[in-house]
Amino acid sequence: MEVIPPKEDWNNPQPVRPENKRVVSGILAIIFGSLGVHKFILGYNNEGLILLGISILSYLTFCFLIGIFLVWIPPIIGLIEGIIYLTKTDEEFYNMYQVNKKPWF
């Protein structure tokens, strides 16, 4: 009777898990949400430029009282998106924002 040695697991590569950016995006959305940094990390360059543009426009027009109303919009969007990102599971976040590319909320 021949003894078969146990299969060695170190020689078999583990399946590669895709990179999940949930925590990084969520924290950056809460801290730097008005600059759209979290959008750039997820690959949403157009949406990131929109948030950055609104922020710059609101700071430039702040002295004309128009910017007072605009300056609150990007940070609130970032705060809401950061909370949404951090409350989702890794699988939900990956499927929704990295596979299906849902750009807003």
Buried (B, 14 or more C-beta within 10 A) or exposed (E): EEEEEEEEEEEEEEEEEEEBBBEBBBBBBBBBBBBBBBBBBBEBEEBBEBBBEBBBBBEEBBEEEEBEEBBEBBBEBBBBBBEBBBEBEEEEBBEBBBEEEEEEE
